[in-house]
């Protein structure tokens, strides 16, 4: 058999993306969740700084 368990003969998983594309966008759900949380915290931080500048 060619490829992994969840891959077809072209190396694509059932989600319609190649393993390389999966790695490029961050791979694990945990890593994506951490980046999402970091972006949210940065957005809140910027909003608070803006409020302090206005007041």
PQR file with spaces between the fields and no chain letter, atoms N, CA, C, O and H, PARSE charges and radii, in Angstrom:
ATOM       1  N    UNK     1       0.840   -1.188    0.000 -0.4000 1.5000
ATOM       2  CA   UNK     1       0.000    0.000    0.000 -0.0000 2.0000
ATOM       3  C    UNK     1       0.885    1.250    0.000  0.5500 1.7000
ATOM       4  O    UNK     1       1.897    1.299    0.698 -0.5500 1.4000
ATOM       5  N    UNK     2       0.504    2.237   -0.770 -0.4000 1.5000
ATOM       6  CA   UNK     2       1.252    3.486   -0.859 -0.0000 2.0000
ATOM       7  C    UNK     2       0.597    4.498    0.069  0.5500 1.7000
ATOM       8  O    UNK     2      -0.629    4.581    0.138 -0.5500 1.4000
ATOM       9  H    UNK     2      -0.318    2.197   -1.337  0.4000 1.0000
ATOM      10  N    UNK     3       1.425    5.277    0.793 -0.4000 1.5000
ATOM      11  CA   UNK     3       0.889    6.307    1.663 -0.0000 2.0000
ATOM      12  C    UNK     3       0.454    5.752    3.007  0.5500 1.7000
ATOM      13  O    UNK     3       0.659    4.577    3.310 -0.5500 1.4000
ATOM      14  H    UNK     3       2.421    5.209    0.737  0.4000 1.0000
ATOM      15  N    UNK     4      -0.155    6.626    3.811 -0.4000 1.5000
ATOM      16  CA   UNK     4      -0.598    6.237    5.144 -0.0000 2.0000
ATOM      17  C    UNK     4      -1.967    5.610    5.120  0.5500 1.7000
ATOM      18  O    UNK     4      -2.552    5.382    4.061 -0.5500 1.4000
ATOM      19  H    UNK     4      -0.321    7.580    3.564  0.4000 1.0000
ATOM      20  N    UNK     5      -2.460    5.338    6.290 -0.4000 1.5000
ATOM      21  CA   UNK     5      -3.752    4.676    6.416 -0.0000 2.0000
ATOM      22  C    UNK     5      -4.894    5.517    5.850  0.5500 1.7000
ATOM      23  O    UNK     5      -5.792    4.987    5.196 -0.5500 1.4000
ATOM      24  H    UNK     5      -1.985    5.523    7.150  0.4000 1.0000
ATOM      25  N    UNK     6      -4.862    6.808    6.099 -0.4000 1.5000
ATOM      26  CA   UNK     6      -5.960    7.683    5.689 -0.0000 2.0000
ATOM      27  C    UNK     6      -5.703    8.394    4.365  0.5500 1.7000
ATOM      28  O    UNK     6      -6.355    9.394    4.065 -0.5500 1.4000
ATOM      29  H    UNK     6      -4.132    7.238    6.631  0.4000 1.0000
ATOM      30  N    UNK     7      -4.767    7.894    3.576 -0.4000 1.5000
ATOM      31  CA   UNK     7      -4.433    8.549    2.318 -0.0000 2.0000
ATOM      32  C    UNK     7      -4.806    7.673    1.138  0.5500 1.7000
ATOM      33  O    UNK     7      -4.806    6.445    1.221 -0.5500 1.4000
ATOM      34  H    UNK     7      -4.237    7.082    3.820  0.4000 1.0000
ATOM      35  N    UNK     8      -5.125    8.342    0.031 -0.4000 1.5000
ATOM      36  CA   UNK     8      -5.329    7.586   -1.201 -0.0000 2.0000
ATOM      37  C    UNK     8      -3.991    7.473   -1.929  0.5500 1.7000
ATOM      38  O    UNK     8      -2.960    7.844   -1.367 -0.5500 1.4000
ATOM      39  H    UNK     8      -5.124    9.339   -0.037  0.4000 1.0000
ATOM      40  N    UNK     9      -3.980    6.978   -3.147 -0.4000 1.5000
ATOM      41  CA   UNK     9      -2.731    6.759   -3.868 -0.0000 2.0000
ATOM      42  C    UNK     9      -2.015    8.056   -4.236  0.5500 1.7000
ATOM      43  O    UNK     9      -0.831    8.026   -4.573 -0.5500 1.4000
ATOM      44  H    UNK     9      -4.817    6.677   -3.603  0.4000 1.0000
ATOM      45  N    UNK    10      -2.708    9.195   -4.179 -0.4000 1.5000
ATOM      46  CA   UNK    10      -2.087   10.485   -4.490 -0.0000 2.0000
ATOM      47  C    UNK    10      -1.502   11.150   -3.245  0.5500 1.7000
ATOM      48  O    UNK    10      -0.906   12.222   -3.350 -0.5500 1.4000
ATOM      49  H    UNK    10      -3.670    9.219   -3.906  0.4000 1.0000
ATOM      50  N    UNK    11      -1.655   10.544   -2.080 -0.4000 1.5000
ATOM      51  CA   UNK    11      -1.123   11.118   -0.857 -0.0000 2.0000
ATOM      52  C    UNK    11      -2.048   12.123   -0.215  0.5500 1.7000
ATOM      53  O    UNK    11      -1.623   12.884    0.653 -0.5500 1.4000
ATOM      54  H    UNK    11      -2.139    9.673   -1.994  0.4000 1.0000
ATOM      55  N    UNK    12      -3.298   12.145   -0.620 -0.4000 1.5000
ATOM      56  CA   UNK    12      -4.248   13.102   -0.056 -0.0000 2.0000
ATOM      57  C    UNK    12      -5.107   12.419    0.996  0.5500 1.7000
ATOM      58  O    UNK    12      -5.492   11.258    0.853 -0.5500 1.4000
ATOM      59  H    UNK    12      -3.643   11.527   -1.325  0.4000 1.0000
ATOM      60  N    UNK    13      -5.394   13.161    2.047 -0.4000 1.5000
ATOM      61  CA   UNK    13      -6.263   12.628    3.081 -0.0000 2.0000
ATOM      62  C    UNK    13      -7.711   12.845    2.670  0.5500 1.7000
ATOM      63  O    UNK    13      -7.976   13.477    1.647 -0.5500 1.4000
ATOM      64  H    UNK    13      -5.081   14.104    2.162  0.4000 1.0000
ATOM      65  N    UNK    14      -8.631   12.339    3.439 -0.4000 1.5000
ATOM      66  CA   UNK    14     -10.047   12.481    3.138 -0.0000 2.0000
ATOM      67  C    UNK    14     -10.544   13.908    3.237  0.5500 1.7000
ATOM      68  O    UNK    14     -11.648   14.206    2.781 -0.5500 1.4000
ATOM      69  H    UNK    14      -8.415   11.826    4.270  0.4000 1.0000
ATOM      70  N    UNK    15      -9.743   14.812    3.833 -0.4000 1.5000
ATOM      71  CA   UNK    15     -10.166   16.206    3.975 -0.0000 2.0000
ATOM      72  C    UNK    15      -9.911   17.012    2.711  0.5500 1.7000
ATOM      73  O    UNK    15     -10.285   18.183    2.644 -0.5500 1.4000
ATOM      74  H    UNK    15      -8.846   14.570    4.204  0.4000 1.0000
ATOM      75  N    UNK    16      -9.280   16.406    1.705 -0.4000 1.5000
ATOM      76  CA   UNK    16      -9.057   17.112    0.450 -0.0000 2.0000
ATOM      77  C    UNK    16      -7.783   17.937    0.430  0.5500 1.7000
ATOM      78  O    UNK    16      -7.612   18.769   -0.461 -0.5500 1.4000
ATOM      79  H    UNK    16      -8.976   15.455    1.760  0.4000 1.0000
ATOM      80  N    UNK    17      -6.880   17.732    1.389 -0.4000 1.5000
ATOM      81  CA   UNK    17      -5.627   18.470    1.379 -0.0000 2.0000
ATOM      82  C    UNK    17      -4.458   17.502    1.458  0.5500 1.7000
ATOM      83  O    UNK    17      -4.582   16.390    1.970 -0.5500 1.4000
ATOM      84  H    UNK    17      -7.018   17.056    2.112  0.4000 1.0000
ATOM      85  N    UNK    18      -3.337   17.941    0.947 -0.4000 1.5000
ATOM      86  CA   UNK    18      -2.145   17.099    1.002 -0.0000 2.0000
ATOM      87  C    UNK    18      -1.535   17.189    2.396  0.5500 1.7000
ATOM      88  O    UNK    18      -1.801   18.146    3.123 -0.5500 1.4000
ATOM      89  H    UNK    18      -3.235   18.845    0.531  0.4000 1.0000
ATOM      90  N    UNK    19      -0.726   16.214    2.779 -0.4000 1.5000
ATOM      91  CA   UNK    19      -0.068   16.297    4.087 -0.0000 2.0000
ATOM      92  C    UNK    19       0.806   17.541    4.227  0.5500 1.7000
ATOM      93  O    UNK    19       0.917   18.093    5.322 -0.5500 1.4000
ATOM      94  H    UNK    19      -0.510   15.436    2.189  0.4000 1.0000
ATOM      95  N    UNK    20       1.429   17.990    3.134 -0.4000 1.5000
ATOM      96  CA   UNK    20       2.256   19.191    3.183 -0.0000 2.0000
ATOM      97  C    UNK    20       1.413   20.421    3.501  0.5500 1.7000
ATOM      98  O    UNK    20       1.825   21.259    4.303 -0.5500 1.4000
ATOM      99  H    UNK    20       1.339   17.542    2.245  0.4000 1.0000
ATOM     100  N    UNK    21       0.245   20.539    2.888 -0.4000 1.5000
ATOM     101  CA   UNK    21      -0.641   21.670    3.169 -0.0000 2.0000
ATOM     102  C    UNK    21      -1.087   21.638    4.622  0.5500 1.7000
ATOM     103  O    UNK    21      -1.198   22.687    5.258 -0.5500 1.4000
ATOM     104  H    UNK    21      -0.090   19.858    2.237  0.4000 1.0000
ATOM     105  N    UNK    22      -1.344   20.456    5.153 -0.4000 1.5000
ATOM     106  CA   UNK    22      -1.750   20.314    6.542 -0.0000 2.0000
ATOM     107  C    UNK    22      -0.640   20.812    7.466  0.5500 1.7000
ATOM     108  O    UNK    22      -0.917   21.491    8.454 -0.5500 1.4000
ATOM     109  H    UNK    22      -1.254   19.604    4.637  0.4000 1.0000
ATOM     110  N    UNK    23       0.604   20.483    7.156 -0.4000 1.5000
ATOM     111  CA   UNK    23       1.739   20.908    7.966 -0.0000 2.0000
ATOM     112  C    UNK    23       1.938   22.415    7.858  0.5500 1.7000
ATOM     113  O    UNK    23       2.227   23.069    8.860 -0.5500 1.4000
ATOM     114  H    UNK    23       0.829   19.931    6.353  0.4000 1.0000
ATOM     115  N    UNK    24       1.789   22.971    6.674 -0.4000 1.5000
ATOM     116  CA   UNK    24       2.009   24.410    6.479 -0.0000 2.0000
ATOM     117  C    UNK    24       1.040   25.254    7.293  0.5500 1.7000
ATOM     118  O    UNK    24       1.412   26.327    7.768 -0.5500 1.4000
ATOM     119  H    UNK    24       1.553   22.440    5.860  0.4000 1.0000
ATOM     120  N    UNK    25      -0.185   24.794    7.463 -0.4000 1.5000
ATOM     121  CA   UNK    25      -1.153   25.624    8.181 -0.0000 2.0000
ATOM     122  C    UNK    25      -1.153   25.361    9.668  0.5500 1.7000
ATOM     123  O    UNK    25      -1.985   25.909   10.390 -0.5500 1.4000
ATOM     124  H    UNK    25      -0.487   23.923    7.078  0.4000 1.0000
ATOM     125  N    UNK    26      -0.249   24.542   10.139 -0.4000 1.5000
ATOM     126  CA   UNK    26      -0.096   24.413   11.577 -0.0000 2.0000
ATOM     127  C    UNK    26      -0.297   23.021   12.110  0.5500 1.7000
ATOM     128  O    UNK    26       0.063   22.764   13.259 -0.5500 1.4000
ATOM     129  H    UNK    26       0.428   24.096    9.552  0.4000 1.0000
ATOM     130  N    UNK    27      -0.839   22.124   11.358 -0.4000 1.5000
ATOM     131  CA   UNK    27      -0.958   20.740   11.788 -0.0000 2.0000
ATOM     132  C    UNK    27      -2.016   20.485   12.834  0.5500 1.7000
ATOM     133  O    UNK    27      -3.192   20.334   12.501 -0.5500 1.4000
ATOM     134  H    UNK    27      -1.131   22.332   10.425  0.4000 1.0000
ATOM     135  N    UNK    28      -1.627   20.434   14.075 -0.4000 1.5000
ATOM     136  CA   UNK    28      -2.521   19.957   15.124 -0.0000 2.0000
ATOM     137  C    UNK    28      -3.576   20.987   15.518  0.5500 1.7000
ATOM     138  O    UNK    28      -3.333   22.190   15.434 -0.5500 1.4000
ATOM     139  H    UNK    28      -0.672   20.557   14.345  0.4000 1.0000
ATOM     140  N    UNK    29      -4.736   20.521   15.944 -0.4000 1.5000
ATOM     141  CA   UNK    29      -5.769   21.437   16.436 -0.0000 2.0000
ATOM     142  C    UNK    29      -5.298   22.248   17.640  0.5500 1.7000
ATOM     143  O    UNK    29      -5.703   23.397   17.812 -0.5500 1.4000
ATOM     144  H    UNK    29      -4.933   19.543   16.012  0.4000 1.0000
ATOM     145  N    UNK    30      -4.446   21.655   18.470 -0.4000 1.5000
ATOM     146  CA   UNK    30      -3.931   22.368   19.640 -0.0000 2.0000
ATOM     147  C    UNK    30      -3.120   23.582   19.218  0.5500 1.7000
ATOM     148  O    UNK    30      -3.277   24.663   19.785 -0.5500 1.4000
ATOM     149  H    UNK    30      -4.116   20.721   18.330  0.4000 1.0000
ATOM     150  N    UNK    31      -2.251   23.409   18.224 -0.4000 1.5000
ATOM     151  CA   UNK    31      -1.429   24.525   17.753 -0.0000 2.0000
ATOM     152  C    UNK    31      -2.306   25.626   17.164  0.5500 1.7000
ATOM     153  O    UNK    31      -2.070   26.809   17.405 -0.5500 1.4000
ATOM     154  H    UNK    31      -2.124   22.531   17.763  0.4000 1.0000
ATOM     155  N    UNK    32      -3.318   25.234   16.394 -0.4000 1.5000
ATOM     156  CA   UNK    32      -4.215   26.243   15.808 -0.0000 2.0000
ATOM     157  C    UNK    32      -4.987   26.971   16.895  0.5500 1.7000
ATOM     158  O    UNK    32      -5.197   28.180   16.797 -0.5500 1.4000
ATOM     159  H    UNK    32      -3.510   24.272   16.198  0.4000 1.0000
ATOM     160  N    UNK    33      -5.411   26.259   17.927 -0.4000 1.5000
ATOM     161  CA   UNK    33      -6.143   26.879   19.032 -0.0000 2.0000
ATOM     162  C    UNK    33      -5.284   27.867   19.802  0.5500 1.7000
ATOM     163  O    UNK    33      -5.757   28.923   20.221 -0.5500 1.4000
ATOM     164  H    UNK    33      -5.241   25.277   18.007  0.4000 1.0000
ATOM     165  N    UNK    34      -4.023   27.516   19.984 -0.4000 1.5000
ATOM     166  CA   UNK    34      -3.118   28.415   20.690 -0.0000 2.0000
ATOM     167  C    UNK    34      -2.894   29.693   19.895  0.5500 1.7000
ATOM     168  O    UNK    34      -2.867   30.784   20.465 -0.5500 1.4000
ATOM     169  H    UNK    34      -3.638   26.658   19.643  0.4000 1.0000
ATOM     170  N    UNK    35      -2.734   29.564   18.582 -0.4000 1.5000
ATOM     171  CA   UNK    35      -2.554   30.769   17.757 -0.0000 2.0000
ATOM     172  C    UNK    35      -3.811   31.623   17.767  0.5500 1.7000
ATOM     173  O    UNK    35      -3.727   32.851   17.799 -0.5500 1.4000
ATOM     174  H    UNK    35      -2.756   28.678   18.119  0.4000 1.0000
ATOM     175  N    UNK    36      -4.970   30.987   17.740 -0.4000 1.5000
ATOM     176  CA   UNK    36      -6.233   31.727   17.763 -0.0000 2.0000
ATOM     177  C    UNK    36      -6.362   32.508   19.064  0.5500 1.7000
ATOM     178  O    UNK    36      -6.765   33.672   19.056 -0.5500 1.4000
ATOM     179  H    UNK    36      -5.038   29.990   17.714  0.4000 1.0000
ATOM     180  N    UNK    37      -6.020   31.871   20.181 -0.4000 1.5000
ATOM     181  CA   UNK    37      -6.071   32.533   21.481 -0.0000 2.0000
ATOM     182  C    UNK    37      -5.089   33.694   21.537  0.5500 1.7000
ATOM     183  O    UNK    37      -5.419   34.760   22.057 -0.5500 1.4000
ATOM     184  H    UNK    37      -5.693   30.926   20.188  0.4000 1.0000
ATOM     185  N    UNK    38      -3.887   33.498   21.006 -0.4000 1.5000
ATOM     186  CA   UNK    38      -2.887   34.563   21.004 -0.0000 2.0000
ATOM     187  C    UNK    38      -3.373   35.761   20.192  0.5500 1.7000
ATOM     188  O    UNK    38      -3.193   36.906   20.606 -0.5500 1.4000
ATOM     189  H    UNK    38      -3.619   32.632   20.583  0.4000 1.0000
ATOM     190  N    UNK    39      -3.996   35.499   19.024 -0.4000 1.5000
ATOM     191  CA   UNK    39      -4.527   36.615   18.213 -0.0000 2.0000
ATOM     192  C    UNK    39      -5.628   37.350   18.957  0.5500 1.7000
ATOM     193  O    UNK    39      -5.710   38.576   18.887 -0.5500 1.4000
ATOM     194  H    UNK    39      -4.142   34.569   18.687  0.4000 1.0000
ATOM     195  N    UNK    40      -6.476   36.617   19.669 -0.4000 1.5000
ATOM     196  CA   UNK    40      -7.564   37.246   20.427 -0.0000 2.0000
ATOM     197  C    UNK    40      -6.997   38.111   21.547  0.5500 1.7000
ATOM     198  O    UNK    40      -7.473   39.224   21.769 -0.5500 1.4000
ATOM     199  H    UNK    40      -6.409   35.621   19.726  0.4000 1.0000
ATOM     200  N    UNK    41      -5.986   37.612   22.252 -0.4000 1.5000
ATOM     201  CA   UNK    41      -5.382   38.385   23.336 -0.0000 2.0000
ATOM     202  C    UNK    41      -4.701   39.643   22.813  0.5500 1.7000
ATOM     203  O    UNK    41      -4.756   40.691   23.457 -0.5500 1.4000
ATOM     204  H    UNK    41      -5.599   36.708   22.071  0.4000 1.0000
ATOM     205  N    UNK    42      -4.067   39.549   21.662 -0.4000 1.5000
ATOM     206  CA   UNK    42      -3.435   40.724   21.061 -0.0000 2.0000
ATOM     207  C    UNK    42      -4.491   41.755   20.680  0.5500 1.7000
ATOM     208  O    UNK    42      -4.290   42.954   20.876 -0.5500 1.4000
ATOM     209  H    UNK    42      -4.023   38.697   21.139  0.4000 1.0000
ATOM     210  N    UNK    43      -5.606   41.298   20.140 -0.4000 1.5000
ATOM     211  CA   UNK    43      -6.676   42.218   19.754 -0.0000 2.0000
ATOM     212  C    UNK    43      -7.241   42.932   20.983  0.5500 1.7000
ATOM     213  O    UNK    43      -7.507   44.133   20.931 -0.5500 1.4000
ATOM     214  H    UNK    43      -5.769   40.324   19.981  0.4000 1.0000
ATOM     215  N    UNK    44      -7.424   42.211   22.073 -0.4000 1.5000
ATOM     216  CA   UNK    44      -7.923   42.821   23.309 -0.0000 2.0000
ATOM     217  C    UNK    44      -6.907   43.823   23.847  0.5500 1.7000
ATOM     218  O    UNK    44      -7.271   44.913   24.288 -0.5500 1.4000
ATOM     219  H    UNK    44      -7.208   41.236   22.115  0.4000 1.0000
ATOM     220  N    UNK    45      -5.646   43.450   23.807 -0.4000 1.5000
ATOM     221  CA   UNK    45      -4.594   44.337   24.277 -0.0000 2.0000
ATOM     222  C    UNK    45      -4.574   45.645   23.477  0.5500 1.7000
ATOM     223  O    UNK    45      -4.441   46.726   24.050 -0.5500 1.4000
ATOM     224  H    UNK    45      -5.350   42.565   23.449  0.4000 1.0000
ATOM     225  N    UNK    46      -4.705   45.541   22.168 -0.4000 1.5000
ATOM     226  CA   UNK    46      -4.724   46.743   21.321 -0.0000 2.0000
ATOM     227  C    UNK    46      -5.950   47.596   21.621  0.5500 1.7000
ATOM     228  O    UNK    46      -5.857   48.823   21.634 -0.5500 1.4000
ATOM     229  H    UNK    46      -4.813   44.662   21.703  0.4000 1.0000
ATOM     230  N    UNK    47      -7.086   46.974   21.860 -0.4000 1.5000
ATOM     231  CA   UNK    47      -8.300   47.723   22.172 -0.0000 2.0000
ATOM     232  C    UNK    47      -8.153   48.479   23.491  0.5500 1.7000
ATOM     233  O    UNK    47      -8.572   49.631   23.601 -0.5500 1.4000
ATOM     234  H    UNK    47      -7.162   45.977   21.849  0.4000 1.0000
ATOM     235  N    UNK    48      -7.562   47.834   24.481 -0.4000 1.5000
ATOM     236  CA   UNK    48      -7.355   48.494   25.778 -0.0000 2.0000
ATOM     237  C    UNK    48      -6.390   49.653   25.629  0.5500 1.7000
ATOM     238  O    UNK    48      -6.621   50.718   26.202 -0.5500 1.4000
ATOM     239  H    UNK    48      -7.222   46.898   24.391  0.4000 1.0000
ATOM     240  N    UNK    49      -5.320   49.478   24.880 -0.4000 1.5000
ATOM     241  CA   UNK    49      -4.365   50.568   24.665 -0.0000 2.0000
ATOM     242  C    UNK    49      -5.032   51.739   23.967  0.5500 1.7000
ATOM     243  O    UNK    49      -4.754   52.895   24.289 -0.5500 1.4000
ATOM     244  H    UNK    49      -5.132   48.613   24.415  0.4000 1.0000
ATOM     245  N    UNK    50      -5.898   51.456   23.026 -0.4000 1.5000
ATOM     246  CA   UNK    50      -6.606   52.512   22.308 -0.0000 2.0000
ATOM     247  C    UNK    50      -7.523   53.272   23.249  0.5500 1.7000
ATOM     248  O    UNK    50      -7.619   54.496   23.167 -0.5500 1.4000
ATOM     249  H    UNK    50      -6.124   50.517   22.764  0.4000 1.0000
ATOM     250  N    UNK    51      -8.201   52.556   24.145 -0.4000 1.5000
ATOM     251  CA   UNK    51      -9.084   53.218   25.119 -0.0000 2.0000
ATOM     252  C    UNK    51      -8.286   54.133   26.038  0.5500 1.7000
ATOM     253  O    UNK    51      -8.733   55.234   26.360 -0.5500 1.4000
ATOM     254  H    UNK    51      -8.123   51.561   24.212  0.4000 1.0000
ATOM     255  N    UNK    52      -7.110   53.686   26.460 -0.4000 1.5000
ATOM     256  CA   UNK    52      -6.282   54.535   27.319 -0.0000 2.0000
ATOM     257  C    UNK    52      -5.810   55.781   26.601  0.5500 1.7000
ATOM     258  O    UNK    52      -5.690   56.841   27.216 -0.5500 1.4000
ATOM     259  H    UNK    52      -6.747   52.792   26.199  0.4000 1.0000
ATOM     260  N    UNK    53      -5.541   55.672   25.307 -0.4000 1.5000
ATOM     261  CA   UNK    53      -5.114   56.836   24.532 -0.0000 2.0000
ATOM     262  C    UNK    53      -6.249   57.847   24.382  0.5500 1.7000
ATOM     263  O    UNK    53      -6.020   59.056   24.387 -0.5500 1.4000
ATOM     264  H    UNK    53      -5.639   54.811   24.807  0.4000 1.0000
ATOM     265  N    UNK    54      -7.466   57.342   24.250 -0.4000 1.5000
ATOM     266  CA   UNK    54      -8.622   58.223   24.059 -0.0000 2.0000
ATOM     267  C    UNK    54      -8.959   58.957   25.349  0.5500 1.7000
ATOM     268  O    UNK    54      -9.346   60.125   25.303 -0.5500 1.4000
ATOM     269  H    UNK    54      -7.652   56.360   24.246  0.4000 1.0000
ATOM     270  N    UNK    55      -8.824   58.303   26.497 -0.4000 1.5000
ATOM     271  CA   UNK    55      -9.204   58.902   27.787 -0.0000 2.0000
ATOM     272  C    UNK    55      -8.176   59.845   28.332  0.5500 1.7000
ATOM     273  O    UNK    55      -8.369   60.416   29.406 -0.5500 1.4000
ATOM     274  H    UNK    55      -8.510   57.354   26.535  0.4000 1.0000
